[in-house]
Amino acid sequence: MTTNEHYIPSNHDSLAAATAVRKVLDELGINYVEIEHQPLFTVDDARNVQMQIAGQGCKSILLRTKKRDRYLLVLLHEDHRANTQAIASQVNCSHLSFANADELAKLLSLYPGAVSPFGIINDTENRVELLIDPCLVGQRLLFHPNTNNRTISIAYSDLIKFIVHTGHSYQILQQ
């Protein structure tokens, strides 16, 4: 897949991914709202959906160390940029770069455009650490349920409950 191509999952794959997320949320007693829409590939695309569902738009970015021995899923306010130097400093590593589509698929069973904290249900080895933008704390948040043609609205506290349930570690980004 070239950088200008967008992967669009089959309806079956999309439904299976969202169903797996809903199953965990339901098991944990987490309240959420979900809507279906056209596939979204950018934050700008997602802004149109926000008129249909309550919550703060977010973006999720998978970073990796140069040695590919650590992976960080960074959850940001939709208007914020990932300061990779500051993040590297916070997690005590020298250099971070963006993970590629193969790493995204291998670690989280996700594809570009569908990156989401819910992908950690597929990271059974807990290789991915999460870092959360402090401005998301206490908010109602919007994320894809592992497919980019649906959006889920979830409370921050419930997102943390989900993360803890999977056994993953998380920390708040320093400002």
C-alpha positions as CSV (number, residue, x, y, z in Angstrom):
1,M,0.0,0.0,0.0
2,T,1.5,3.3,-1.0
3,T,1.1,6.4,1.2
4,N,-1.7,7.7,-1.1
5,E,-3.8,4.6,-0.9
6,H,-6.3,3.9,1.9
7,Y,-7.1,0.5,3.1
8,I,-10.8,-0.1,3.4
9,P,-11.8,-3.3,5.3
10,S,-14.5,-5.6,4.1
11,N,-17.8,-5.2,5.8
12,H,-17.2,-8.5,7.5
13,D,-13.8,-7.5,8.9
14,S,-15.1,-4.1,10.0
15,L,-18.0,-5.7,11.8
16,A,-15.8,-8.3,13.4
17,A,-13.4,-5.7,14.7
18,A,-16.1,-3.5,16.2
19,T,-17.9,-6.5,17.7
20,A,-14.7,-7.6,19.5
21,V,-14.4,-4.1,21.0
22,R,-18.1,-3.9,22.0
23,K,-17.8,-7.4,23.6
24,V,-15.1,-6.2,26.0
25,L,-16.8,-2.9,26.7
26,D,-20.0,-4.8,27.5
27,E,-18.2,-7.3,29.7
28,L,-16.7,-4.4,31.7
29,G,-20.1,-2.7,32.1
30,I,-18.8,0.3,30.2
31,N,-21.4,2.7,28.7
32,Y,-20.7,3.9,25.2
33,V,-22.4,5.3,22.1
34,E,-21.5,4.0,18.7
35,I,-22.3,5.3,15.2
36,E,-21.5,4.0,11.8
37,H,-20.3,6.3,9.0
38,Q,-18.2,6.4,5.8
39,P,-14.6,5.4,6.4
40,L,-12.5,8.3,7.8
41,F,-8.8,8.7,7.1
42,T,-8.0,12.1,8.6
43,V,-8.9,14.3,11.6
44,D,-10.6,16.7,9.1
45,D,-12.8,13.8,7.9
46,A,-13.7,13.0,11.5
47,R,-14.8,16.6,12.3
48,N,-17.9,16.0,10.2
49,V,-18.8,13.0,12.3
50,Q,-18.5,14.9,15.5
51,M,-21.8,16.6,14.8
52,Q,-23.5,13.2,15.1
53,I,-21.9,12.0,18.4
54,A,-20.9,13.8,21.6
55,G,-17.2,13.8,22.6
56,Q,-13.8,15.2,22.1
57,G,-12.1,14.2,18.8
58,C,-8.9,12.3,19.4
59,K,-6.0,11.0,17.3
60,S,-4.0,7.9,18.1
61,I,-0.4,7.6,16.9
62,L,1.8,4.5,17.2
63,L,5.5,5.4,17.8
64,R,8.5,3.1,18.1
65,T,12.1,3.3,19.3
66,K,14.9,3.1,16.8
67,K,15.7,-0.4,17.9
68,R,12.0,-1.3,17.6
69,D,12.1,-2.7,21.2
70,R,9.4,-0.3,22.5
71,Y,6.1,0.8,21.1
72,L,4.1,3.8,22.3
73,L,0.5,4.5,21.5
74,V,0.0,8.2,22.0
75,L,-3.6,9.5,22.4
76,L,-3.9,13.2,21.6
77,H,-6.5,15.9,21.3
78,E,-7.4,16.1,17.7
79,D,-5.7,19.5,17.3
80,H,-2.4,18.6,19.1
81,R,0.7,17.3,17.5
82,A,3.0,14.6,18.8
83,N,6.2,16.2,20.1
84,T,8.4,13.1,19.6
85,Q,11.4,14.6,21.3
86,A,9.5,15.5,24.4
87,I,7.8,12.1,24.5
88,A,11.2,10.4,24.0
89,S,12.5,12.3,27.0
90,Q,9.5,11.4,29.1
91,V,9.9,7.7,28.4
92,N,13.7,7.7,28.7
93,C,14.7,6.8,25.1
94,S,16.8,8.7,22.6
95,H,14.7,8.7,19.5
96,L,11.2,7.9,18.4
97,S,9.6,7.6,15.0
98,F,6.3,6.6,13.6
99,A,5.6,2.9,13.4
100,N,4.8,1.6,9.9
101,A,1.7,-0.2,8.6
102,D,3.3,-3.6,9.1
103,E,4.1,-2.9,12.8
104,L,0.6,-1.5,13.3
105,A,-0.9,-4.7,11.9
106,K,1.4,-7.0,13.7
107,L,1.1,-5.4,17.1
108,L,-2.5,-4.2,17.2
109,S,-4.2,-5.8,14.2
110,L,-5.0,-2.3,12.9
111,Y,-4.4,-0.4,9.7
112,P,-3.7,3.3,9.0
113,G,-6.8,5.3,9.6
114,A,-8.2,3.0,12.2
115,V,-5.5,3.4,14.9
116,S,-7.2,3.3,18.3
117,P,-6.6,2.5,21.9
118,F,-9.0,-0.3,21.5
119,G,-6.4,-2.1,19.4
120,I,-4.6,-3.1,22.6
121,I,-7.1,-6.0,23.0
122,N,-5.0,-7.6,20.2
123,D,-1.7,-6.9,21.9
124,T,-1.7,-10.0,24.1
125,E,2.0,-9.7,24.8
126,N,1.5,-6.1,26.2
127,R,4.3,-4.7,24.0
128,V,2.5,-1.4,23.6
129,E,2.6,1.4,26.2
130,L,0.0,4.2,26.2
131,L,0.6,7.9,26.7
132,I,-2.4,10.2,27.1
133,D,-2.7,13.9,26.4
134,P,-3.5,15.6,29.7
135,C,-6.3,17.6,28.1
136,L,-8.2,14.4,27.5
137,V,-8.5,13.6,31.2
138,G,-12.0,13.8,32.4
139,Q,-13.5,14.2,28.9
140,R,-15.9,12.1,26.8
141,L,-13.7,10.8,24.0
142,L,-14.2,9.7,20.5
143,F,-12.2,6.7,19.0
144,H,-12.7,4.2,16.2
145,P,-13.5,0.7,17.5
146,N,-10.6,-0.8,15.4
147,T,-12.3,0.1,12.2
148,N,-12.5,3.5,10.6
149,N,-16.1,3.3,9.6
150,R,-17.5,3.5,13.1
151,T,-16.9,5.9,16.1
152,I,-17.4,5.2,19.7
153,S,-17.9,7.8,22.4
154,I,-16.6,6.7,25.8
155,A,-15.8,8.5,29.1
156,Y,-12.1,8.9,30.0
157,S,-12.6,6.9,33.2
158,D,-14.0,4.1,31.2
159,L,-11.1,4.2,28.8
160,I,-8.8,3.8,31.7
161,K,-10.9,0.9,33.0
162,F,-10.5,-0.7,29.5
163,I,-6.7,-0.1,29.5
164,V,-6.2,-1.6,33.0
165,H,-8.4,-4.6,32.1
166,T,-6.0,-5.4,29.2
167,G,-3.0,-5.3,31.5
168,H,-1.4,-2.4,29.6
169,S,0.5,0.4,31.2
170,Y,-0.3,4.1,30.6
171,Q,0.9,7.5,31.7
172,I,-0.2,11.1,31.2
173,L,2.0,13.1,28.8
174,Q,4.0,15.8,30.5
175,Q,3.3,19.3,29.3
